[in-house]
Amino acid sequence: MEQKLISSFKEDINLFEQKIHAFEAGEVDKKVYKSFSGGFGSYAQRTAGNMLRLRLSGGAVSLNKLGFIANMVEKYQIDRLKLTTCQTIQFHNLSSDATVAIMKEALDYDIVTRGGGGDFPRNVMVSPLAGVEKDELFDVRPWSNAMAKYLLSRVTTIHMPRKLKVAFSSTPNNTTHATFRDLGFVAQSDGSFSIYCAGGLGPNPKLGVCVAEHANAEDILYYADGMIRVFTTYGNYENRAKARTRYLQDTLGTEGLKEAFTKALNESFETEDLKIHPDEILFEKTSDGTIKHSRIIAQKQNGLYAVSYHPFGGNLSTTKPRELYNLMKDMPYTELRIGPDGTLYIVNLTAKEAELILSATFDGASTLFETSVSCIGATICQQGVRDSQGLLAAMIAEVKKYNFADGVLPKVHISGCPSSCGTHQIGTLGFVGGVKMIDKVAHPAFSLIVGGQDKQNLESFGTPMGAILEKNIPSFMVALGKEISQENSTYAEWFSSHQERFNEIAAEFLVK
């Protein structure tokens, strides 16, 4: 990171320090503080303490950065770490002094919190196994890294209506949802990108509009500049509820959006110098054998492996960063990657190294269902309506009693409110927090969403089926698991030919 930029961020932190202490003293109200603090990646929590979100481009956590995280946990006695669906790590329950101090110290490790929230370009997302996955079309990391640096350089110079989420996808798995982000770059086999814009989850979700096919990789920054031009020209600065890029599809129409994007792109080509030629990311490492396990992934580099590790609900144990750091510091070229579903991947391991990492990560999910996704929930988040984390924990505890085979129940996605931080709309099964009125009394409930899909060319948002009282959802999952177990099947196989039966089971739990 350029020293000039670091100096600018440090000056900004001084302003943040004044504001957070004023808020703590009751001199700034919660709404005003939130609109300011979000731009620094920090929010006041619902009851007490602060959250701080680290920008980690592509979810990549180098050994140096992992050591920093471990140091901060120990130095400031941090008691909660959350992996997010935007491939970041959040520190929770921080004092105001700790929040400011960590912001400052992070800059020495090339970690920025500026723009981690608020109306800014957010953390650039990347397929978590980019560069090592066997079936990837090409390694998108040199390009995504260049994009991250470019957007970070513009954080303090642009005024957008709302946030801008940018994602890169290197395989059709589309784990970063590049085809329905504010701006998405989808790798093609010839080394180019298809480019999508104005998509997004949350209220009024939209699939992205394809504005370019086989775009030259060296030109991607022009497309980012073009998207910013379109957003700042046509975005809604008056109504925050309609200030995301996806609403441009409503105001401009698909063809109008394409025309506006083309015009902005041409202007960018005419006035900017943004071509890039990043170097490939290369390394050599000698294998020392082979290894097989359900959490072991063979890399495209012969004899090297990645280990997957999914902490329940994306809640990383506060002792785990130090434990992993102590192991990885003697393993050359290893790196931690955060997946959009809260799964961690430790990559570039030999077989013997993978065995050590495997042993250190036994405390995570062991079934597909246990890898379910949840936002932080209403106990922490000011915007939250329901305790999504509490629901997931209750579901896992109840399901565990029945020892269902792996795959009998699918991965579910839970959001505590309609904002979709738990990406409920693309879950095979999704739940979104709300309330249900029964005899004029409000009861905690979640709406059931069925049939979401994020795979490229198969993208679809789930269909709402109605609300289930929160207390009954674990029983609903058990009933579903029993039915599928009797068929000696998995949810993925069973649902396609048993949708009527699924509806019957769901009807027993839906609030009439």
C-alpha positions in Angstrom: 0.0 0.0 0.0 1.3 3.5 -0.9 2.6 5.5 2.1 0.6 8.5 1.0 -2.6 6.4 1.3 -1.6 5.0 4.7 -1.0 8.5 6.0 -4.4 9.5 4.8 -6.1 6.6 6.5 -4.2 7.4 9.7 -5.4 11.0 9.6 -9.0 9.7 9.1 -8.6 7.4 12.2 -7.9 10.5 14.3 -11.3 11.9 13.2 -12.9 8.5 14.0 -11.3 8.5 17.5 -12.9 11.9 18.2 -16.3 10.7 17.0 -16.4 7.4 18.9 -15.5 9.1 22.1 -18.2 11.7 21.5 -20.7 8.9 20.8 -19.6 7.1 24.0 -20.2 10.3 26.0 -23.7 10.7 24.6 -22.8 13.7 22.5 -23.7 12.0 19.2 -26.9 10.0 18.6 -26.8 6.4 17.4 -28.1 7.1 13.9 -25.6 9.9 13.2 -22.8 7.8 14.6 -23.7 4.8 12.5 -23.6 6.8 9.3 -20.1 8.0 10.2 -18.6 4.9 11.8 -19.6 2.5 9.0 -17.1 4.2 6.7 -14.4 3.0 9.1 -15.6 -0.6 9.2 -17.0 -0.2 12.7 -20.5 -0.2 14.2 -21.9 0.1 17.7 -23.5 -3.2 18.7 -27.1 -3.5 19.9 -26.4 -3.3 23.6 -22.8 -2.6 24.3 -19.4 -2.6 22.7 -18.2 -2.2 19.1 -17.6 -4.3 16.1 -14.6 -3.8 13.8 -14.5 -5.4 10.3 -11.1 -6.0 8.6 -10.8 -5.6 4.9 -9.2 -8.8 3.6 -9.1 -8.8 -0.2 -10.5 -12.1 -1.5 -10.6 -13.4 2.0 -6.8 -14.1 1.8 -5.0 -14.1 5.2 -1.3 -14.4 4.9 0.8 -15.7 7.7 1.8 -12.1 8.6 -1.9 -11.1 8.8 -2.8 -14.2 10.7 -0.2 -13.4 13.3 -1.6 -9.9 13.6 -5.1 -11.2 14.2 -3.8 -13.6 16.9 -1.8 -10.8 18.5 -4.9 -8.5 18.6 -7.1 -11.2 20.1 -4.6 -11.7 22.9 -3.6 -8.1 23.4 -7.2 -6.8 23.7 -8.8 -10.0 25.1 -11.2 -10.2 22.2 -13.9 -12.8 23.0 -15.7 -13.1 19.7 -14.6 -13.5 16.0 -17.1 -13.8 13.2 -16.3 -14.8 9.6 -18.6 -13.0 7.2 -20.2 -13.8 3.9 -18.1 -11.0 2.3 -14.9 -12.9 3.2 -13.9 -10.7 6.1 -13.3 -11.2 9.8 -15.2 -9.1 12.4 -13.9 -8.4 15.9 -16.8 -8.1 18.4 -17.4 -6.6 21.9 -14.5 -4.1 21.6 -14.1 -1.0 23.8 -13.8 2.3 22.0 -10.1 2.5 22.8 -9.4 -1.0 21.5 -11.4 -0.3 18.3 -9.2 2.8 17.5 -6.0 1.1 18.5 -6.6 -2.0 16.3 -7.5 0.2 13.3 -4.1 1.9 13.6 -2.1 -1.2 14.2 -3.8 -3.0 11.3 -2.3 -0.5 8.8 1.2 -1.8 9.7 0.1 -5.2 8.4 -1.5 -3.8 5.2 -5.0 -4.3 6.6 -7.4 -1.5 6.2 -10.8 -1.0 7.9 -11.7 2.2 5.9 -14.7 1.5 3.7 -15.4 -1.8 5.5 -19.0 -0.4 5.9 -20.9 2.7 4.8 -21.3 4.0 1.3 -18.0 2.8 -0.1 -16.5 0.0 -2.3 -16.4 -3.0 0.0 -14.0 -5.9 0.3 -13.3 -7.4 -3.1 -14.5 -11.0 -3.2 -12.7 -13.9 -4.9 -13.3 -17.6 -5.3 -11.7 -18.9 -2.1 -9.6 -21.6 -3.8 -8.5 -19.3 -6.6 -5.0 -20.3 -7.8 -5.2 -23.8 -6.5 -8.6 -25.2 -7.6 -8.2 -28.0 -10.2 -11.1 -26.9 -12.4 -10.6 -23.1 -12.3 -10.6 -21.4 -15.7 -7.6 -19.3 -14.7 -6.1 -17.7 -11.6 -8.1 -14.5 -11.1 -6.1 -13.3 -8.0 -3.6 -11.0 -9.8 -6.6 -9.1 -11.3 -8.7 -9.1 -8.2 -5.7 -7.8 -6.1 -5.2 -5.0 -8.6 -8.9 -4.2 -8.4 -8.8 -4.1 -4.6 -5.9 -1.7 -4.6 -7.7 0.5 -7.1 -10.9 0.7 -5.2 -9.1 1.3 -2.0 -7.3 4.3 -3.6 -10.7 5.8 -4.4 -12.4 5.2 -1.0 -12.0 8.7 0.2 -12.5 10.5 -3.2 -15.9 9.3 -4.4 -19.4 9.9 -3.0 -21.8 7.1 -3.9 -25.4 6.6 -2.9 -24.6 3.4 -1.2 -22.0 0.6 -1.0 -20.5 -1.1 -4.1 -19.7 -4.9 -3.8 -17.3 -6.3 -6.4 -16.6 -10.0 -6.9 -14.5 -12.3 -9.0 -15.4 -15.9 -9.9 -12.9 -18.4 -11.3 -15.2 -21.4 -11.7 -18.9 -21.9 -12.5 -19.5 -22.6 -8.8 -20.0 -18.9 -8.6 -19.4 -19.0 -4.8 -18.8 -15.2 -4.7 -22.1 -14.5 -6.5 -20.2 -12.6 -9.2 -23.2 -12.8 -11.6 -25.4 -11.0 -9.1 -23.2 -8.5 -7.3 -23.0 -4.7 -7.9 -20.1 -5.6 -10.2 -18.9 -9.1 -11.0 -16.1 -10.5 -13.1 -16.6 -14.1 -14.3 -13.5 -15.9 -15.7 -13.6 -17.3 -19.2 -11.5 -20.1 -20.6 -9.5 -17.7 -22.9 -8.3 -15.5 -20.0 -10.9 -12.9 -20.4 -13.9 -11.9 -18.2 -17.7 -11.7 -18.6 -18.8 -8.7 -16.6 -22.1 -8.4 -14.8 -23.5 -5.4 -12.9 -26.4 -4.1 -10.9 -27.3 -7.3 -9.1 -27.7 -8.0 -5.4 -29.5 -9.7 -2.6 -31.6 -8.1 0.1 -35.0 -6.5 -0.5 -35.9 -6.6 -4.2 -33.1 -9.0 -5.2 -31.9 -8.9 -8.8 -29.7 -11.1 -10.9 -26.9 -9.1 -12.6 -27.1 -7.7 -16.1 -24.3 -8.9 -18.4 -22.6 -5.8 -19.9 -19.6 -7.4 -21.5 -18.4 -10.8 -22.7 -14.8 -11.7 -23.2 -13.6 -8.4 -21.9 -9.8 -8.1 -21.8 -8.5 -8.7 -18.3 -6.1 -5.7 -18.6 -9.1 -3.4 -18.9 -11.0 -4.4 -15.8 -10.3 -1.1 -13.9 -12.1 0.8 -16.7 -15.2 -1.3 -16.0 -15.0 -0.4 -12.3 -14.6 3.2 -13.1 -17.6 2.9 -15.5 -19.8 1.3 -12.9 -18.9 4.1 -10.4 -19.8 6.7 -13.1 -23.2 5.0 -13.7 -23.9 4.7 -10.0 -23.0 8.3 -9.1 -25.0 9.6 -12.1 -28.2 7.5 -11.8 -28.1 6.2 -8.3 -30.8 7.4 -5.8 -29.2 9.8 -3.3 -32.6 10.7 -1.8 -34.0 7.3 -0.7 -31.4 5.0 0.9 -33.9 2.1 0.6 -33.6 2.3 -3.2 -30.0 3.4 -3.4 -28.3 0.1 -4.3 -27.2 -0.5 -7.9 -29.8 -3.2 -8.5 -32.5 -0.5 -8.5 -31.0 0.9 -11.6 -32.6 -2.0 -13.4 -36.0 -0.6 -12.4 -35.2 3.1 -13.1 -33.3 2.6 -16.4 -34.5 -0.8 -17.6 -32.1 -3.5 -18.7 -31.4 -1.9 -22.1 -31.1 1.6 -20.6 -28.7 0.3 -18.0 -26.5 -1.3 -20.8 -26.5 1.9 -22.7 -25.6 4.0 -19.7 -22.8 1.6 -18.8 -21.4 1.6 -22.4 -21.4 5.4 -22.4 -19.7 5.6 -19.0 -17.1 2.9 -20.1 -16.3 4.8 -23.3 -15.8 8.0 -21.3 -13.5 6.1 -18.9 -11.4 4.8 -21.8 -11.1 8.3 -23.3 -10.1 10.1 -20.1 -8.4 7.5 -17.8 -5.2 5.5 -17.9 -6.2 2.3 -16.1 -4.7 -0.6 -18.1 -3.0 -3.1 -15.8 -0.5 -6.0 -16.3 -0.2 -7.7 -13.0 2.4 -10.5 -12.5 1.4 -14.1 -12.1 1.4 -15.5 -8.6 3.9 -18.3 -8.7 5.6 -20.6 -6.2 7.3 -24.0 -6.0 6.9 -26.5 -3.3 7.9 -30.2 -3.1 5.3 -32.8 -2.2 5.9 -35.4 0.5 3.2 -38.0 -0.1 -0.5 -38.3 -0.5 -3.5 -37.9 1.8 -7.2 -38.5 1.6 -10.0 -37.2 3.9 -13.5 -35.6 3.4 -12.0 -32.2 4.3 -8.9 -32.6 2.2 -8.9 -31.0 -1.3 -6.3 -31.9 -3.8 -4.9 -28.8 -5.5 -4.0 -28.4 -9.1 -0.4 -28.2 -8.0 0.7 -31.8 -7.9 1.1 -33.3 -4.4 -0.3 -30.2 -2.6 -3.5 -30.0 -0.7 -6.0 -27.6 1.0 -7.8 -28.4 4.2 -11.4 -27.1 4.7 -12.6 -26.1 8.1 -16.0 -24.7 8.9 -16.5 -23.2 12.4 -20.1 -23.5 13.4 -22.1 -20.5 12.3 -18.9 -18.8 11.1 -17.8 -18.2 14.7 -14.1 -18.7 14.9 -12.7 -19.7 18.3 -10.5 -16.9 19.6 -7.7 -19.4 20.3 -7.7 -20.7 16.7 -5.7 -17.9 15.0 -2.8 -18.5 17.3 -3.0 -22.2 17.0 -3.0 -22.1 13.2 -0.3 -19.5 13.1 2.0 -21.6 15.3 1.5 -24.5 12.9 1.7 -22.6 9.6 4.8 -20.5 10.4 6.9 -23.5 9.6 5.0 -24.4 6.5 6.3 -22.3 3.5 3.7 -20.7 1.1 0.7 -21.7 3.2 -2.2 -19.2 3.5 -5.6 -19.0 5.1 -8.6 -18.2 2.9 -12.1 -17.2 4.0 -14.9 -18.6 2.0 -18.2 -16.7 1.5 -20.1 -19.3 3.5 -17.8 -19.0 6.5 -15.6 -22.0 5.6 -11.8 -21.5 6.1 -9.3 -23.1 3.7 -5.7 -23.6 4.5 -3.9 -23.9 1.2 -0.6 -25.0 -0.3 0.0 -27.9 2.1 2.0 -31.0 1.6 0.4 -34.2 2.8 2.3 -34.2 6.1 1.4 -30.5 6.7 -2.2 -31.2 5.8 -2.4 -34.0 8.4 -1.2 -31.5 11.1 -3.8 -28.9 10.0 -6.5 -31.5 9.9 -5.8 -32.5 13.5 -6.0 -28.9 14.6 -9.4 -28.3 13.0 -11.4 -31.3 14.2 -13.8 -29.0 16.1 -15.7 -27.7 13.1 -18.6 -29.0 11.0 -18.5 -32.7 10.0 -21.7 -32.7 7.8 -23.1 -30.6 5.0 -25.9 -29.4 7.3 -23.4 -28.3 10.0 -21.8 -26.0 7.4 -25.0 -23.9 7.4 -24.6 -20.1 7.1 -25.8 -17.5 9.5 -25.3 -13.8 10.0 -24.3 -12.4 13.4 -27.9 -11.9 14.4 -30.0 -9.6 16.6 -28.1 -10.1 19.8 -25.3 -8.1 18.3 -26.5 -6.3 15.1 -28.6 -3.2 15.5 -30.5 -4.0 12.3 -31.2 -7.6 13.3 -34.8 -8.8 14.0 -34.1 -12.3 15.1 -31.3 -14.3 16.7 -30.1 -16.2 13.7 -27.1 -17.6 15.5 -29.3 -18.9 18.3 -31.6 -20.6 15.8 -28.7 -22.3 14.0 -27.3 -23.5 17.3 -30.7 -24.9 18.3 -31.1 -26.6 14.9 -27.7 -28.3 15.0 -28.1 -29.4 18.6 -31.5 -31.0 17.8 -30.5 -32.6 14.5 -27.4 -34.1 16.2 -29.5 -36.3 18.4 -30.7 -38.3 15.3 -27.3 -39.0 13.7 -28.6 -38.5 10.2 -26.2 -39.5 7.4 -24.2 -36.7 5.7 -26.3 -35.0 3.0 -29.7 -36.1 4.4 -30.1 -32.4 5.4 -28.8 -29.6 3.2 -26.8 -26.5 4.1 -29.2 -23.8 5.1 -28.8 -20.1 5.1 -30.2 -17.9 7.9 -30.5 -14.1 8.0 -31.8 -12.3 11.1 -33.5 -9.7 8.9 -34.3 -9.1 5.2 -30.9 -7.6 4.5 -29.7 -11.1 3.6 -26.3 -11.0 5.3 -26.9 -14.8 5.7 -27.6 -15.0 2.0 -30.9 -16.8 2.6 -32.2 -16.1 -0.9 -29.7 -18.4 -2.5 -29.9 -21.2 0.0 -31.4 -24.6 -0.9 -33.3 -23.8 2.3 -33.3 -20.3 3.7 -34.7 -18.6 6.7 -35.2 -14.9 7.2 -36.1 -13.4 10.6 -39.3 -11.6 11.4 -42.4 -11.9 13.5 -45.8 -13.6 13.2 -48.9 -12.2 14.7 -51.1 -14.8 16.4 -54.2 -13.5 18.3 -52.7 -10.0 18.1 -49.5 -11.1 19.8 -46.2 -11.0 18.0 -44.2 -14.3 18.0 -40.6 -14.8 17.0 -40.7 -16.4 13.5 -38.6 -17.0 10.4 -39.9 -17.1 6.8 -39.0 -20.3 5.0 -37.4 -19.8 1.6 -37.0 -22.8 -0.7 -35.0 -23.5 -3.8 -32.3 -20.9 -4.1 -29.3 -21.6 -6.3 -26.1 -19.7 -7.0 -24.4 -21.8 -9.6 -23.5 -20.0 -12.8 -26.2 -20.2 -15.5 -28.6 -21.8 -12.9 -29.0 -18.8 -10.6 -32.3 -18.3 -9.0 -33.7 -16.9 -5.8 -35.7 -19.1 -3.4 -39.5 -19.0 -3.2 -41.0 -17.8 0.1 -43.4 -20.4 1.6 -44.6 -18.8 4.7 -43.5 -18.4 8.3 -42.5 -21.0 10.9 -42.4 -20.1 14.6 -38.7 -19.9 15.7 -39.2 -22.6 18.4 -40.6 -25.1 15.8 -37.9 -24.8 13.2 -35.5 -27.5 14.8 -38.5 -29.9 14.8 -39.2 -29.1 11.1 -35.6 -30.0 10.2 -35.8 -33.3 12.2 -39.1 -34.2 10.5 -37.5 -33.6 7.1 -34.4 -35.6 8.1 -36.5 -38.6 9.2 -38.5 -38.6 6.0 -35.4 -38.5 3.8 -33.6 -41.1 5.9 -36.5 -43.5 5.4 -35.9 -43.1 1.7 -32.2 -43.8 2.2 -31.5 -40.7 0.2 -30.0 -37.2 0.4 -31.9 -34.0 0.3 -30.5 -33.1 -3.1 -31.7 -36.3 -4.6 -35.0 -36.5 -2.7 -36.4 -33.0 -3.2 -36.4 -33.0 -7.0 -39.0 -35.9 -7.0 -40.7 -35.3 -3.7 -41.7 -31.6 -3.8 -45.3 -32.4 -2.9 -44.2 -34.4 0.1 -41.9 -31.6 1.1 -44.8 -29.1 0.9 -46.9 -31.5 3.1 -44.1 -31.6 5.8 -43.6 -27.9 5.7 -47.4 -27.3 6.0 -47.4 -29.0 9.3 -45.1 -26.3 10.7 -46.1 -23.2 8.8 -48.2 -20.7 10.8 -51.7 -20.7 9.4 
